[in-house]
């Protein structure tokens, strides 16, 4: 990712997810980035390939193992990655 992307909303989540995917870790951030991989790749972000066939389902399962309110947390995380992608699209020169 470029240095400018550090100013985008959700950058911390995307950066952590990319690092976790590259390390082969199954984390909330990694699964979220794997879900958004096609859109992130279209933005020129090098997203490592995930071994998870359905990262969205696995993310929800992972969130369900913790505290209550998995649905709300899932939606909040998806909202953050969407905000990042939209901001990155606006920041990308055409």
Secondary structure, 3 states (H helix, E strand, C coil): CCHHHHHCCCHHHHHHHHHHHHCCCCCHHHHHHHHCHHHHHHCCCCCCCCCCCCHHHHHHHHHHCCCCCHHHHHHHHHHHHHHHHHHHHHHCCC
